[in-house]
């Protein structure tokens, strides 16, 4: 019999008392693993955590840009429809019907999106500032300060 067959035969197994005849393999103890395994495991855990954080940040950037685009479209539709058309209220109801698994489209949130787009009308400024926030600004206040500073440099704000 090969060494591999002997290892499998010696490998510990846990018997499930609730299921007759069912056995589950039991993992190796740390004492049976190579000496550098704890460092390898720590590196893997750190890599997973880091990549997950990067993915979350990128998703947040895309969500902010989505809110800006929705706000711009709402502002345009409100201008076209005129005063009293209840664009936001109707849109909120229809989005909830069309996208029942999603949340965040209350009239209040849609108004915030429109206000965000009205406050920062230049998409390139929003896009650059939000993208830069991945590499520096972690607080909303930092992001707002960066946007205000950039607008001053371009002559949009005093």
DSSP file (Angstrom, degrees, kcal/mol; ACC not computed):
  #  RESIDUE AA STRUCTURE BP1 BP2  ACC     N-H-->O    O-->H-N    N-H-->O    O-->H-N    TCO  KAPPA ALPHA  PHI   PSI    X-CA   Y-CA   Z-CA
    1    1 A X              0   0    0      0, 0.0     5,-0.0     0, 0.0     2,-0.0   0.000 360.0 360.0 360.0 143.8    0.0    0.0    0.0
    2    2 A X     >  -     0   0    0      1,-0.1     4,-1.7     4,-0.0     5,-0.1  -0.232 360.0-109.0 -75.6 166.6    1.3    3.5   -0.8
    3    3 A X  H  > S+     0   0    0      1,-0.2     4,-2.7     2,-0.2     5,-0.2   0.870 120.4  57.8 -61.4 -36.0    2.1    6.2    1.8
    4    4 A X  H  > S+     0   0    0      1,-0.2     4,-2.2     2,-0.2    -1,-0.2   0.908 105.2  49.5 -62.1 -41.4   -0.9    8.1    0.7
    5    5 A X  H  > S+     0   0    0      1,-0.2     4,-1.9     2,-0.2    -1,-0.2   0.879 110.9  50.2 -65.0 -37.7   -3.1    5.1    1.5
    6    6 A X  H  X S+     0   0    0     -4,-1.7     4,-1.8     2,-0.2    -2,-0.2   0.901 109.0  51.5 -67.2 -41.4   -1.5    4.8    4.9
    7    7 A X  H  X S+     0   0    0     -4,-2.7     4,-1.4     1,-0.2    -2,-0.2   0.927 111.0  47.8 -61.3 -44.6   -2.1    8.5    5.7
    8    8 A X  H  < S+     0   0    0     -4,-2.2    -1,-0.2     1,-0.2    -2,-0.2   0.880 110.8  51.5 -64.9 -36.4   -5.7    8.2    4.8
    9    9 A X  H  < S+     0   0    0     -4,-1.9    -1,-0.2     1,-0.2    -2,-0.2   0.836 114.1  43.6 -68.7 -31.3   -6.1    5.1    6.9
   10   10 A X  H  < S+     0   0    0     -4,-1.8    -1,-0.2    -5,-0.1    -2,-0.2   0.623  86.4 115.7 -87.5 -15.1   -4.6    6.8    9.9
   11   11 A X  S  < S-     0   0    0     -4,-1.4    16,-0.1    -5,-0.2     2,-0.0  -0.295  71.7-113.5 -62.2 135.4   -6.4   10.1    9.5
   12   12 A X        -     0   0    0     14,-0.2    14,-2.0    15,-0.1     2,-0.4  -0.345  33.0-166.4 -68.7 147.9   -8.8   10.8   12.3
   13   13 A X  E     -A   25   0A   0     12,-0.2     2,-0.5    -2,-0.0    12,-0.2  -0.991  14.5-139.6-136.5 146.5  -12.5   10.9   11.7
   14   14 A X  E     -A   24   0A   0     10,-3.2    10,-2.9    -2,-0.4     2,-0.5  -0.902  17.4-141.3-105.1 130.0  -15.4   12.1   13.8
   15   15 A X  E     -A   23   0A   0     -2,-0.5     2,-0.7     8,-0.2     8,-0.2  -0.777  13.7-131.8 -92.9 132.4  -18.5   10.0   13.8
   16   16 A X    >   -     0   0    0      6,-2.3     3,-0.9    -2,-0.5     6,-0.4  -0.744  11.7-159.0 -83.8 114.2  -21.8   11.9   13.8
   17   17 A X  T 3  S+     0   0    0     -2,-0.7    -1,-0.2     1,-0.2     3,-0.1   0.742  90.3  56.3 -67.3 -20.8  -23.9   10.4   16.6
   18   18 A X  T 3  S+     0   0    0      1,-0.2     2,-0.5    -3,-0.0    -1,-0.2   0.715 108.0  50.1 -82.3 -20.4  -27.1   11.7   14.9
   19   19 A X  S X  S-     0   0    0     -3,-0.9     3,-1.7     3,-0.2    -3,-0.3  -0.941  86.0-132.5-125.2 111.4  -26.4    9.9   11.6
   20   20 A X  T 3  S+     0   0    0     -2,-0.5     3,-0.1     1,-0.3    -3,-0.1  -0.385  88.3   7.1 -64.4 129.9  -25.6    6.3   11.7
   21   21 A X  T 3  S+     0   0    0      1,-0.2     2,-0.5    -2,-0.1    -1,-0.3   0.530  94.8 128.4  80.0   6.7  -22.5    5.3    9.6
   22   22 A X    <   -     0   0    0     -3,-1.7    -6,-2.3    -6,-0.4     2,-0.4  -0.855  33.2-178.8-101.4 127.5  -21.6    8.9    8.8
   23   23 A X  E     -A   15   0A   0     -2,-0.5     2,-0.4    -8,-0.2    -8,-0.2  -0.954  11.7-157.3-124.1 143.6  -18.0   10.0    9.4
   24   24 A X  E     -A   14   0A   0    -10,-2.9   -10,-3.2    -2,-0.4     2,-0.1  -0.963  25.9-113.5-118.9 137.0  -16.4   13.4    8.9
   25   25 A X  E     -A   13   0A   0     -2,-0.4     2,-0.4   -12,-0.2   -12,-0.2  -0.409  27.5-138.6 -67.0 144.2  -12.6   13.9    8.4
   26   26 A X        -     0   0    0    -14,-2.0   -14,-0.2    -2,-0.1     3,-0.1  -0.884  21.4-115.1-105.3 134.8  -10.9   15.8   11.2
   27   27 A X        -     0   0    0     -2,-0.4   -15,-0.1     1,-0.1    -1,-0.1  -0.173  36.7 -91.1 -66.5 160.2   -8.3   18.4   10.4
   28   28 A X        -     0   0    0      1,-0.1     2,-0.1     2,-0.1    -1,-0.1  -0.361  40.2-116.2 -67.2 148.0   -4.7   18.1   11.3
   29   29 A X    >   -     0   0    0      1,-0.1     3,-1.5    -3,-0.1     4,-0.4  -0.480  29.0-108.7 -78.1 159.9   -3.5   19.6   14.6
   30   30 A X  G >  S+     0   0    0      1,-0.3     3,-1.1     2,-0.2     7,-0.1   0.809 118.1  63.7 -61.1 -28.6   -1.1   22.5   14.4
   31   31 A X  G 3  S+     0   0    0      1,-0.2    -1,-0.3     4,-0.0     4,-0.0   0.756 101.8  50.4 -68.7 -21.5    1.6   20.2   15.8
   32   32 A X  G <  S+     0   0    0     -3,-1.5    -1,-0.2     2,-0.1    -2,-0.2   0.480  98.3  85.5 -91.6  -3.6    1.3   18.0   12.6
   33   33 A X  S <  S-     0   0    0     -3,-1.1    -4,-0.0    -4,-0.4    -3,-0.0  -0.561  93.4 -82.1 -96.9 161.4    1.6   20.9   10.2
   34   34 A X    >   -     0   0    0     -2,-0.2     3,-1.8     1,-0.1     4,-0.3  -0.211  43.2-112.1 -57.7 152.9    4.8   22.6    8.9
   35   35 A X  T 3  S+     0   0    0      1,-0.3     3,-0.4     2,-0.1     4,-0.2   0.759 114.9  53.3 -60.6 -28.4    6.5   25.1   11.2
   36   36 A X  T 3> S+     0   0    0      1,-0.2     4,-2.2     2,-0.1    -1,-0.3   0.399  79.5  99.4 -89.5   4.6    5.7   28.0    8.9
   37   37 A X  H <> S+     0   0    0     -3,-1.8     4,-3.1     1,-0.2     5,-0.2   0.903  76.3  55.1 -61.8 -43.6    1.9   27.3    8.7
   38   38 A X  H  > S+     0   0    0     -3,-0.4     4,-2.4    -4,-0.3    -1,-0.2   0.904 111.2  46.0 -57.0 -39.4    0.8   29.8   11.4
   39   39 A X  H  > S+     0   0    0     -4,-0.2     4,-2.4     2,-0.2    -1,-0.2   0.906 112.6  50.6 -67.7 -40.1    2.5   32.6    9.4
   40   40 A X  H  X S+     0   0    0     -4,-2.2     4,-2.3     2,-0.2    -2,-0.2   0.926 111.6  47.9 -60.9 -45.5    1.0   31.3    6.1
   41   41 A X  H  X S+     0   0    0     -4,-3.1     4,-2.6     1,-0.2    -2,-0.2   0.919 110.8  50.8 -62.3 -44.4   -2.4   31.3    7.7
   42   42 A X  H  X S+     0   0    0     -4,-2.4     4,-2.4    -5,-0.2    -1,-0.2   0.900 110.2  50.4 -60.8 -41.1   -2.0   34.8    9.1
   43   43 A X  H  X S+     0   0    0     -4,-2.4     4,-2.5     2,-0.2    -1,-0.2   0.908 110.9  48.8 -62.3 -42.9   -0.9   36.0    5.6
   44   44 A X  H  X S+     0   0    0     -4,-2.3     4,-2.5     2,-0.2    -2,-0.2   0.919 112.1  48.0 -64.5 -43.6   -4.0   34.4    4.0
   45   45 A X  H  X S+     0   0    0     -4,-2.6     4,-2.5     1,-0.2    -2,-0.2   0.914 113.1  48.6 -63.0 -43.2   -6.3   35.9    6.6
   46   46 A X  H  X S+     0   0    0     -4,-2.4     4,-2.6    -5,-0.2    -2,-0.2   0.903 111.6  49.6 -63.4 -42.5   -4.7   39.3    6.1
   47   47 A X  H  X S+     0   0    0     -4,-2.5     4,-2.7     2,-0.2     5,-0.2   0.924 111.8  48.0 -63.5 -45.1   -5.0   39.1    2.3
   48   48 A X  H  X S+     0   0    0     -4,-2.5     4,-2.4     2,-0.2    -2,-0.2   0.939 113.6  47.1 -61.3 -47.3   -8.7   38.1    2.5
   49   49 A X  H  X S+     0   0    0     -4,-2.5     4,-2.1     1,-0.2    -2,-0.2   0.911 113.7  48.4 -62.0 -42.6   -9.5   40.9    4.9
   50   50 A X  H  X S+     0   0    0     -4,-2.6     4,-2.3     2,-0.2    -2,-0.2   0.926 113.0  46.1 -64.3 -46.1   -7.6   43.4    2.8
   51   51 A X  H  X S+     0   0    0     -4,-2.7     4,-2.4     1,-0.2    -1,-0.2   0.873 111.2  52.8 -66.6 -36.7   -9.2   42.4   -0.5
   52   52 A X  H  X S+     0   0    0     -4,-2.4     4,-2.4    -5,-0.2    -1,-0.2   0.917 109.5  49.2 -64.0 -41.4  -12.6   42.4    1.1
   53   53 A X  H  X S+     0   0    0     -4,-2.1     4,-2.4     2,-0.2    -2,-0.2   0.912 110.8  50.1 -64.2 -42.5  -12.1   45.9    2.3
   54   54 A X  H  X S+     0   0    0     -4,-2.3     4,-2.3     1,-0.2    -1,-0.2   0.916 110.9  49.5 -60.7 -43.5  -10.9   47.1   -1.1
   55   55 A X  H  X S+     0   0    0     -4,-2.4     4,-2.3     1,-0.2    -2,-0.2   0.912 110.6  49.9 -63.1 -42.6  -14.0   45.5   -2.7
   56   56 A X  H  X S+     0   0    0     -4,-2.4     4,-2.4     1,-0.2    -1,-0.2   0.903 110.1  50.6 -63.2 -40.9  -16.3   47.2   -0.2
   57   57 A X  H  X S+     0   0    0     -4,-2.4     4,-2.3     2,-0.2    -1,-0.2   0.913 110.6  48.9 -63.3 -42.1  -14.6   50.6   -0.9
   58   58 A X  H  X S+     0   0    0     -4,-2.3     4,-2.3     1,-0.2    -2,-0.2   0.895 110.6  50.7 -65.6 -39.0  -15.1   50.1   -4.6
   59   59 A X  H  X S+     0   0    0     -4,-2.3     4,-2.3     1,-0.2    -1,-0.2   0.913 109.5  51.4 -63.3 -41.5  -18.7   49.2   -4.2
   60   60 A X  H  X S+     0   0    0     -4,-2.4     4,-2.4     2,-0.2    -2,-0.2   0.902 108.6  51.1 -62.8 -40.6  -19.2   52.3   -2.0
   61   61 A X  H  X S+     0   0    0     -4,-2.3     4,-2.4     1,-0.2    -1,-0.2   0.946 111.4  47.5 -60.8 -47.8  -17.6   54.5   -4.7
   62   62 A X  H  X S+     0   0    0     -4,-2.3     4,-2.4     1,-0.2    -1,-0.2   0.872 111.0  52.0 -62.2 -36.8  -20.0   53.0   -7.3
   63   63 A X  H  X S+     0   0    0     -4,-2.3     4,-2.5     2,-0.2    -1,-0.2   0.907 109.0  49.4 -67.7 -40.7  -23.0   53.5   -5.1
   64   64 A X  H  X S+     0   0    0     -4,-2.4     4,-2.1     2,-0.2    -2,-0.2   0.923 112.5  47.8 -62.7 -43.4  -22.1   57.2   -4.5
   65   65 A X  H  X S+     0   0    0     -4,-2.4     4,-2.5     2,-0.2    -2,-0.2   0.878 110.0  53.2 -66.1 -36.6  -21.7   57.7   -8.2
   66   66 A X  H  X S+     0   0    0     -4,-2.4     4,-2.9     2,-0.2     5,-0.2   0.936 108.4  49.7 -60.6 -46.3  -25.0   55.9   -8.8
   67   67 A X  H  X S+     0   0    0     -4,-2.5     4,-2.4     1,-0.2    -2,-0.2   0.887 110.1  51.1 -61.3 -38.6  -26.7   58.3   -6.3
   68   68 A X  H  X S+     0   0    0     -4,-2.1     4,-2.4     2,-0.2    -1,-0.2   0.940 111.6  47.0 -64.1 -45.7  -25.2   61.3   -8.1
   69   69 A X  H  X S+     0   0    0     -4,-2.5     4,-2.4     2,-0.2    -2,-0.2   0.922 112.6  48.8 -62.6 -44.3  -26.5   60.0  -11.5
   70   70 A X  H  X S+     0   0    0     -4,-2.9     4,-2.4     1,-0.2    -1,-0.2   0.920 110.5  52.1 -60.9 -42.0  -30.0   59.3  -10.1
   71   71 A X  H  X S+     0   0    0     -4,-2.4     4,-2.5    -5,-0.2    -2,-0.2   0.905 109.0  49.8 -60.6 -42.2  -30.0   62.8   -8.5
   72   72 A X  H  X S+     0   0    0     -4,-2.4     4,-2.3     2,-0.2    -1,-0.2   0.919 111.4  48.2 -61.9 -44.2  -29.1   64.4  -11.9
   73   73 A X  H  X S+     0   0    0     -4,-2.4     4,-2.5     1,-0.2    -2,-0.2   0.880 111.1  51.0 -65.2 -37.7  -31.8   62.5  -13.7
   74   74 A X  H  X S+     0   0    0     -4,-2.4     4,-2.7     2,-0.2    -2,-0.2   0.933 109.8  49.7 -64.1 -45.7  -34.4   63.5  -11.0
   75   75 A X  H  X S+     0   0    0     -4,-2.5     4,-2.1     1,-0.2    -2,-0.2   0.915 112.1  48.1 -59.9 -43.0  -33.4   67.2  -11.3
   76   76 A X  H  X S+     0   0    0     -4,-2.3     4,-2.2     2,-0.2    -1,-0.2   0.931 112.7  47.9 -62.7 -46.2  -33.7   67.0  -15.1
   77   77 A X  H  X S+     0   0    0     -4,-2.5     4,-2.9     1,-0.2     5,-0.2   0.890 110.2  52.4 -64.1 -39.3  -37.1   65.3  -14.9
   78   78 A X  H  X S+     0   0    0     -4,-2.7     4,-2.0     2,-0.2    -1,-0.2   0.895 109.5  49.2 -63.6 -39.4  -38.3   67.8  -12.3
   79   79 A X  H  < S+     0   0    0     -4,-2.1    -2,-0.2    -5,-0.2    -1,-0.2   0.902 114.8  45.1 -65.7 -40.2  -37.3   70.7  -14.6
   80   80 A X  H  < S+     0   0    0     -4,-2.2    -2,-0.2     1,-0.2    -1,-0.2   0.908 116.7  43.9 -68.3 -42.5  -39.1   69.1  -17.5
   81   81 A X  H  < S-     0   0    0     -4,-2.9    -2,-0.2    -5,-0.2    -1,-0.2   0.785 103.6-142.0 -78.3 -27.4  -42.3   68.2  -15.6
   82   82 A X    ><  -     0   0    0     -4,-2.0     3,-1.3    -5,-0.2    -1,-0.1  -0.146  38.6 -27.8  89.4 172.0  -42.6   71.5  -13.7
   83   83 A X  T 3  S+     0   0    0      1,-0.2    -4,-0.0     2,-0.1    -5,-0.0  -0.306 124.4  17.9 -63.4 136.9  -43.6   72.4  -10.2
   84   84 A X  T 3  S+     0   0    0      1,-0.1    -1,-0.2    -2,-0.0    -2,-0.1   0.542  79.8 123.9  84.8   7.3  -46.1   70.1   -8.4
   85   85 A X    <   -     0   0    0     -3,-1.3    -2,-0.1    -7,-0.1     5,-0.1   0.611  66.3-137.7 -78.1 -10.5  -45.5   67.1  -10.7
   86   86 A X     >  +     0   0    0      3,-0.1     4,-2.3     1,-0.1     5,-0.3   0.885  42.0 161.4  56.7  42.1  -44.6   64.9   -7.7
   87   87 A X  H  > S+     0   0    0      1,-0.2     4,-2.7     2,-0.2     5,-0.2   0.922  70.4  46.7 -58.6 -47.5  -41.7   63.3   -9.6
   88   88 A X  H  > S+     0   0    0      2,-0.2     4,-2.6     1,-0.2    -1,-0.2   0.920 112.3  48.3 -66.5 -44.8  -39.9   62.1   -6.5
   89   89 A X  H  > S+     0   0    0      2,-0.2     4,-1.9     1,-0.2    -1,-0.2   0.930 116.0  43.7 -62.0 -45.3  -43.0   60.6   -4.8
   90   90 A X  H  X S+     0   0    0     -4,-2.3     4,-2.5     1,-0.2    -2,-0.2   0.919 113.7  50.8 -66.3 -43.1  -44.1   58.8   -7.9
   91   91 A X  H  X S+     0   0    0     -4,-2.7     4,-2.9    -5,-0.3     5,-0.3   0.901 108.1  53.3 -61.4 -41.7  -40.6   57.6   -8.7
   92   92 A X  H  X S+     0   0    0     -4,-2.6     4,-2.0    -5,-0.2    -1,-0.2   0.937 110.9  45.8 -59.4 -48.1  -40.2   56.3   -5.2
   93   93 A X  H  X S+     0   0    0     -4,-1.9     4,-1.6     1,-0.2    -2,-0.2   0.928 115.2  46.8 -60.3 -46.3  -43.4   54.2   -5.4
   94   94 A X  H  X S+     0   0    0     -4,-2.5     4,-2.8     1,-0.2     5,-0.2   0.877 110.4  51.5 -68.8 -38.2  -42.5   52.9   -8.9
   95   95 A X  H  X S+     0   0    0     -4,-2.9     4,-2.7     1,-0.2    -1,-0.2   0.895 108.5  52.2 -65.2 -38.3  -38.9   51.9   -7.9
   96   96 A X  H  < S+     0   0    0     -4,-2.0    -1,-0.2    -5,-0.3    -2,-0.2   0.867 113.5  44.5 -64.6 -35.3  -40.2   50.0   -4.9
   97   97 A X  H >< S+     0   0    0     -4,-1.6     3,-0.5    -5,-0.2    -2,-0.2   0.912 118.6  41.8 -72.7 -43.4  -42.6   48.1   -7.2
   98   98 A X  H 3< S+     0   0    0     -4,-2.8    -2,-0.2     1,-0.2     2,-0.2   0.806 127.8  30.2 -75.1 -30.8  -40.0   47.5   -9.9
   99   99 A X  T ><  +     0   0    0     -4,-2.7     3,-1.5    -5,-0.2    -1,-0.2  -0.545  67.6 160.3-128.2  65.6  -37.1   46.6   -7.5
  100  100 A X  T <  S+     0   0    0     -3,-0.5    -1,-0.1     1,-0.3    -2,-0.1   0.754  72.9  58.7 -64.5 -24.2  -38.8   45.1   -4.4
  101  101 A X  T 3  S+     0   0    0     -3,-0.1     2,-0.3     2,-0.0    -1,-0.3   0.659  98.0  74.5 -78.9 -14.7  -35.5   43.4   -3.3
  102  102 A X    <   -     0   0    0     -3,-1.5     2,-0.3    -7,-0.2     3,-0.1  -0.694  62.4-166.9 -99.7 151.5  -33.7   46.8   -3.1
  103  103 A X        +     0   0    0     -2,-0.3    -2,-0.0     1,-0.1    -3,-0.0  -0.769  53.7  73.4-124.5 173.9  -34.1   49.5   -0.5
  104  104 A X        +     0   0    0     -2,-0.3    -1,-0.1     0, 0.0    -2,-0.0   0.570  62.9 108.0 100.7  10.9  -33.1   53.1   -0.2
  105  105 A X        +     0   0    0     -3,-0.1    -9,-0.2   -13,-0.1   -10,-0.2  -0.082  39.7 138.0-113.4  34.8  -35.5   54.7   -2.7
  106  106 A X  S  > S-     0   0    0      1,-0.1     4,-2.6   -10,-0.0     5,-0.2  -0.324  70.4-106.4 -69.0 160.3  -37.8   56.5   -0.2
  107  107 A X  H  > S+     0   0    0      1,-0.2     4,-2.2     2,-0.2     5,-0.2   0.898 122.4  54.0 -55.4 -39.0  -38.8   60.0   -1.2
  108  108 A X  H  > S+     0   0    0      1,-0.2     4,-2.0     2,-0.2    -1,-0.2   0.940 109.9  45.6 -61.7 -46.8  -36.5   61.3    1.5
  109  109 A X  H  > S+     0   0    0      1,-0.2     4,-2.2     2,-0.2    -1,-0.2   0.891 111.5  52.1 -65.5 -38.8  -33.5   59.4    0.0
  110  110 A X  H  X S+     0   0    0     -4,-2.6     4,-2.2     1,-0.2    -1,-0.2   0.874 108.4  51.7 -64.8 -35.5  -34.4   60.5   -3.6
  111  111 A X  H  X S+     0   0    0     -4,-2.2     4,-2.5    -5,-0.2    -1,-0.2   0.892 108.0  51.9 -65.8 -38.8  -34.5   64.1   -2.4
  112  112 A X  H  X S+     0   0    0     -4,-2.0     4,-2.7     2,-0.2    -2,-0.2   0.897 108.6  51.2 -62.4 -39.6  -31.0   63.6   -0.8
  113  113 A X  H  X S+     0   0    0     -4,-2.2     4,-2.4     2,-0.2    -2,-0.2   0.922 111.1  47.1 -63.3 -43.8  -29.8   62.3   -4.2
  114  114 A X  H  X S+     0   0    0     -4,-2.2     4,-2.3     2,-0.2    -2,-0.2   0.900 112.6  49.5 -64.5 -40.3  -31.2   65.3   -6.0
  115  115 A X  H  X S+     0   0    0     -4,-2.5     4,-2.4     2,-0.2    -2,-0.2   0.901 109.8  51.9 -66.2 -40.1  -29.7   67.6   -3.4
  116  116 A X  H  X S+     0   0    0     -4,-2.7     4,-1.8     2,-0.2    -2,-0.2   0.935 112.3  45.4 -59.1 -47.8  -26.3   65.9   -3.8
  117  117 A X  H  < S+     0   0    0     -4,-2.4    -2,-0.2     1,-0.2    -1,-0.2   0.865 113.5  49.6 -66.1 -36.7  -26.4   66.3   -7.6
  118  118 A X  H  < S+     0   0    0     -4,-2.3     3,-0.5     1,-0.2    -1,-0.2   0.867 111.5  49.3 -69.8 -35.2  -27.5   69.9   -7.3
  119  119 A X  H  < S+     0   0    0     -4,-2.4     2,-0.3     1,-0.3    -2,-0.2   0.814 123.3  30.9 -73.6 -30.5  -24.7   70.7   -4.8
  120  120 A X  S  < S+     0   0    0     -4,-1.8    -1,-0.3    -5,-0.2     6,-0.1  -0.681  71.1 165.4-127.8  75.6  -22.0   69.1   -7.0
  121  121 A X        +     0   0    0     -3,-0.5     2,-0.8    -2,-0.3    -1,-0.1   0.692  53.8  82.9 -71.5 -19.5  -23.1   69.6  -10.6
  122  122 A X     >  -     0   0    0      1,-0.2     4,-1.8     2,-0.0     3,-0.5  -0.764  62.0-163.2 -92.2 110.3  -19.8   68.7  -12.3
  123  123 A X  H  > S+     0   0    0     -2,-0.8     4,-3.3     1,-0.2     5,-0.2   0.859  86.5  59.2 -60.9 -38.0  -19.6   64.9  -12.6
  124  124 A X  H  > S+     0   0    0      1,-0.2     4,-2.5     2,-0.2    -1,-0.2   0.885 106.3  48.4 -60.9 -38.2  -15.8   65.0  -13.2
  125  125 A X  H  > S+     0   0    0     -3,-0.5     4,-2.5     2,-0.2     5,-0.2   0.934 114.3  45.8 -66.0 -45.8  -15.2   66.7   -9.9
  126  126 A X  H  X S+     0   0    0     -4,-1.8     4,-2.7     2,-0.2     5,-0.3   0.940 114.5  47.9 -61.9 -47.7  -17.4   64.2   -8.1
  127  127 A X  H  X S+     0   0    0     -4,-3.3     4,-2.4     1,-0.2     5,-0.2   0.928 114.5  44.9 -61.6 -47.5  -15.9   61.2   -9.8
  128  128 A X  H  X S+     0   0    0     -4,-2.5     4,-2.4    -5,-0.2    -1,-0.2   0.930 115.6  46.7 -63.0 -46.0  -12.3   62.3   -9.2
  129  129 A X  H  X S+     0   0    0     -4,-2.5     4,-1.3    -5,-0.2    -2,-0.2   0.911 114.3  46.2 -65.8 -43.3  -12.9   63.2   -5.5
  130  130 A X  H  X S+     0   0    0     -4,-2.7     4,-0.5    -5,-0.2     3,-0.2   0.914 113.2  49.7 -66.6 -41.6  -14.8   60.0   -4.8
  131  131 A X  H >< S+     0   0    0     -4,-2.4     3,-1.2    -5,-0.3     4,-0.3   0.893 109.1  52.4 -63.8 -39.2  -12.2   57.9   -6.5
  132  132 A X  H >< S+     0   0    0     -4,-2.4     3,-1.6     1,-0.3     5,-0.3   0.783  94.5  71.8 -66.6 -26.2   -9.4   59.6   -4.6
  133  133 A X  H >< S+     0   0    0     -4,-1.3     3,-0.9     1,-0.3    -1,-0.3   0.759  85.7  67.1 -63.7 -22.6  -11.2   58.9   -1.4
  134  134 A X  T << S+     0   0    0     -3,-1.2    -1,-0.3    -4,-0.5    -2,-0.2   0.818 107.3  39.5 -62.7 -29.3  -10.2   55.2   -1.8
  135  135 A X  T <  S-     0   0    0     -3,-1.6    -1,-0.2    -4,-0.3    -2,-0.2   0.278 137.9 -10.6-108.2  10.2   -6.6   56.2   -1.3
  136  136 A X  S <  S+     0   0    0     -3,-0.9     2,-0.4     1,-0.4    -3,-0.2   0.117 103.2  76.8-164.4 -72.8   -6.9   58.8    1.5
  137  137 A X        +     0   0    0     -5,-0.3    -1,-0.4     1,-0.2     3,-0.0  -0.439  38.8 163.8 -68.7 118.9  -10.0   60.3    2.8
  138  138 A X        +     0   0    0     -2,-0.4     2,-0.3    -3,-0.1    -1,-0.2   0.596  57.5  67.1-108.2 -15.9  -11.8   57.9    5.0
  139  139 A X  S  > S-     0   0    0      1,-0.1     4,-2.0    -6,-0.0     3,-0.2  -0.801  81.6-126.3-106.4 148.6  -14.2   60.2    6.7
  140  140 A X  H  > S+     0   0    0     -2,-0.3     4,-2.8     1,-0.2     5,-0.2   0.874 112.4  57.3 -58.3 -37.9  -17.1   62.1    5.0
  141  141 A X  H  > S+     0   0    0      1,-0.2     4,-2.4     2,-0.2    -1,-0.2   0.899 105.5  50.1 -62.0 -39.7  -15.6   65.3    6.4
  142  142 A X  H  > S+     0   0    0     -3,-0.2     4,-2.5     2,-0.2    -1,-0.2   0.917 111.2  49.4 -62.5 -42.7  -12.3   64.7    4.6
  143  143 A X  H  X S+     0   0    0     -4,-2.0     4,-2.4     2,-0.2    -2,-0.2   0.920 111.5  48.0 -63.0 -45.2  -14.2   64.0    1.4
  144  144 A X  H  X S+     0   0    0     -4,-2.8     4,-2.7     1,-0.2    -1,-0.2   0.906 111.8  50.2 -63.0 -41.7  -16.2   67.2    1.7
  145  145 A X  H  X S+     0   0    0     -4,-2.4     4,-2.5     2,-0.2    -2,-0.2   0.908 110.7  49.3 -64.1 -41.6  -13.1   69.2    2.4
  146  146 A X  H  X S+     0   0    0     -4,-2.5     4,-2.4     2,-0.2    -2,-0.2   0.916 112.3  48.1 -63.2 -42.5  -11.3   67.7   -0.6
  147  147 A X  H  X S+     0   0    0     -4,-2.4     4,-2.5     2,-0.2    -2,-0.2   0.926 112.5  48.5 -64.2 -44.2  -14.3   68.5   -2.8
  148  148 A X  H  X S+     0   0    0     -4,-2.7     4,-2.1     1,-0.2    -2,-0.2   0.906 112.3  48.9 -62.8 -42.3  -14.5   72.1   -1.5
  149  149 A X  H  X S+     0   0    0     -4,-2.5     4,-2.2     2,-0.2    -1,-0.2   0.910 111.8  48.8 -63.4 -42.6  -10.8   72.6   -2.0
  150  150 A X  H  X S+     0   0    0     -4,-2.4     4,-1.7     1,-0.2    -2,-0.2   0.902 109.6  52.0 -65.4 -40.7  -10.9   71.3   -5.5
  151  151 A X  H  X>S+     0   0    0     -4,-2.5     5,-2.7     1,-0.2     6,-0.8   0.891 108.6  51.6 -62.9 -38.8  -13.9   73.5   -6.4
  152  152 A X  H ><5S+     0   0    0     -4,-2.1     3,-1.0     1,-0.2    -1,-0.2   0.918 106.9  53.3 -62.4 -43.2  -11.9   76.5   -5.1
  153  153 A X  H 3<5S+     0   0    0     -4,-2.2    -1,-0.2     1,-0.3    -2,-0.2   0.856 111.5  45.7 -60.9 -34.5   -9.0   75.6   -7.3
  154  154 A X  H 3<5S-     0   0    0     -4,-1.7    -1,-0.3    -5,-0.1    -2,-0.2   0.523 117.3-113.9 -86.9  -5.1  -11.3   75.5  -10.3
  155  155 A X  T <<5S+     0   0    0     -3,-1.0    -3,-0.2    -4,-0.6    -2,-0.1   0.648  83.8 118.4  84.3  14.8  -13.0   78.8   -9.4
  156  156 A X  S   <S+     0   0    0     -5,-2.7     2,-0.3    -6,-0.2    -4,-0.2   0.748  75.3  30.6 -84.0 -24.4  -16.4   77.2   -8.6
  157  157 A X              0   0    0     -6,-0.8    -2,-0.2    -9,-0.1    -1,-0.1  -0.919 360.0 360.0-134.2 157.7  -16.5   78.2   -5.0
  158  158 A X              0   0    0     -2,-0.3    -1,-0.1    -3,-0.0    -6,-0.0   0.439 360.0 360.0 -97.1 360.0  -15.2   81.0   -2.9
